[in-house]
Structures are given as structure tokens and as C-alpha cells.
Amino acid sequence: MNTFDHGAWGGQLGLGALGGAFVGGFVILTLIIVLWSFAWKGLALWHAARNGQFWWFVVLLIVNTLGILEIIYLFAFRADRATASLFGKKNPPAMPSSPAQ
């Protein structure tokens, strides 16, 4: 008889009565982390490829830091950060200031 197979012991995990809630919460947290990382990684890879920054693209593709490296790249090292917004729209040119009369 396998003692880890009883429902009173949390099924096969042996986590007790709260085992299902723990596993469910872990799954939700994992999903949130994956979606967060996927969104930042996709945005950073898109900008790196669009700007021809090959080495940034390779590093961002290989290194997984839960979005931290991607956020640093997007706000500090992206080549077009002065001329394009984060989602690819061109920033309007600055209006020249007219001399006061």
C-alpha cells in the first residue's frame, strides 16, 4: 500500500488538506511569471532585431532574468529610444521654440 496515494494526505504530493490550494496557487503564479517574462522578452527582442543590435538580440534570447535584463535594455540601451516609443510609434519631432517678442 502506497501511503502517498491517499486523498487525506494531499494525493501524491503529500501536502495534506491544503495541497490542492498550494498547487493551484503555484500554477497561477507560474503562469503570471511566464506571461510577464514573455511580454518583456518579445518586446526587447523585437526592438533589438529592428535596430540591428545583433549581440543584444543573442543575449536577450539566451539569458532569462524574469524580464529584468529586457527592461534594462529597453530603457537604457535601445538604439532608437530617443526617436521611437516603446511600442514602435515614432515620437513627434520637438517643436522649435519661437523667440519671445
C-alpha positions as CSV (number, residue, x, y, z in Angstrom):
1,M,0.0,0.0,0.0
2,N,1.4,3.4,-1.1
3,T,0.9,5.9,1.7
4,F,1.3,8.9,-0.7
5,D,-1.7,7.7,-2.7
6,H,-4.4,8.6,-0.1
7,G,-6.6,11.7,-0.6
8,A,-6.3,12.6,3.1
9,W,-2.6,13.1,2.6
10,G,-2.9,15.5,-0.3
11,G,-2.8,12.9,-3.1
12,Q,0.6,12.0,-4.5
13,L,2.3,15.2,-3.2
14,G,1.8,14.6,0.5
15,L,0.8,18.1,1.2
16,G,-2.3,17.5,3.3
17,A,-5.6,19.2,3.1
18,L,-4.1,22.4,1.7
19,G,-2.2,20.6,-1.1
20,G,-4.7,21.4,-3.8
21,A,-4.8,25.1,-2.9
22,F,-1.0,25.3,-2.8
23,V,-0.6,23.6,-6.1
24,G,-3.3,25.8,-7.7
25,G,-1.7,28.9,-6.4
26,F,1.7,27.8,-7.6
27,V,0.3,27.1,-11.1
28,I,-1.3,30.6,-11.2
29,L,1.9,32.3,-10.0
30,T,4.0,30.4,-12.6
31,L,1.6,31.4,-15.3
32,I,1.8,35.1,-14.3
33,I,5.6,34.9,-14.3
34,V,5.8,33.2,-17.7
35,L,3.4,35.8,-19.3
36,W,5.4,38.7,-17.7
37,S,8.7,37.3,-19.0
38,F,7.3,36.5,-22.4
39,A,5.9,40.0,-22.9
40,W,9.1,41.8,-22.0
41,K,11.3,39.4,-23.9
42,G,9.2,39.7,-27.0
43,L,9.3,43.5,-26.9
44,A,13.0,43.6,-26.2
45,L,13.8,41.1,-29.0
46,W,11.7,43.0,-31.5
47,H,13.5,46.2,-30.8
48,A,16.9,44.6,-30.8
49,A,16.2,42.9,-34.2
50,R,14.6,46.1,-35.7
51,N,17.6,48.2,-34.6
52,G,20.2,45.6,-35.9
53,Q,21.7,45.1,-32.4
54,F,22.8,41.5,-33.0
55,W,24.6,40.9,-29.8
56,W,21.8,42.3,-27.7
57,F,19.4,40.0,-29.6
58,V,21.5,36.9,-28.8
59,V,22.0,37.8,-25.1
60,L,18.3,38.6,-24.7
61,L,17.3,35.4,-26.4
62,I,19.6,33.2,-24.3
63,V,19.5,34.8,-20.8
64,N,16.4,34.5,-18.8
65,T,16.1,37.1,-15.9
66,L,12.3,37.3,-15.5
67,G,12.2,40.5,-17.6
68,I,14.9,42.4,-15.7
69,L,17.6,42.4,-18.4
70,E,14.9,43.1,-21.0
71,I,13.6,46.2,-19.1
72,I,17.2,47.5,-18.7
73,Y,17.8,47.1,-22.4
74,L,14.6,48.8,-23.4
75,F,15.0,51.8,-21.2
76,A,18.8,52.2,-21.3
77,F,20.5,50.6,-24.3
78,R,17.9,50.6,-27.1
79,A,19.3,52.4,-30.1
80,D,16.0,54.1,-31.1
81,R,14.8,55.1,-27.6
82,A,15.0,58.8,-28.5
83,T,13.1,58.6,-31.7
84,A,10.6,55.8,-31.1
85,S,8.2,54.9,-28.3
86,L,8.3,51.5,-26.6
87,F,5.6,50.1,-28.9
88,G,7.2,51.3,-32.2
89,K,5.4,54.5,-32.8
90,K,7.6,57.4,-33.9
91,N,7.9,60.2,-31.4
92,P,6.9,63.6,-33.0
93,P,9.8,65.9,-33.5
94,A,10.3,68.6,-30.9
95,M,8.7,71.9,-31.8
96,P,11.3,74.6,-32.2
97,S,10.8,77.3,-29.6
98,S,10.0,80.7,-31.1
99,P,11.8,83.7,-29.7
100,A,9.7,85.8,-27.4
101,Q,8.8,89.2,-28.8
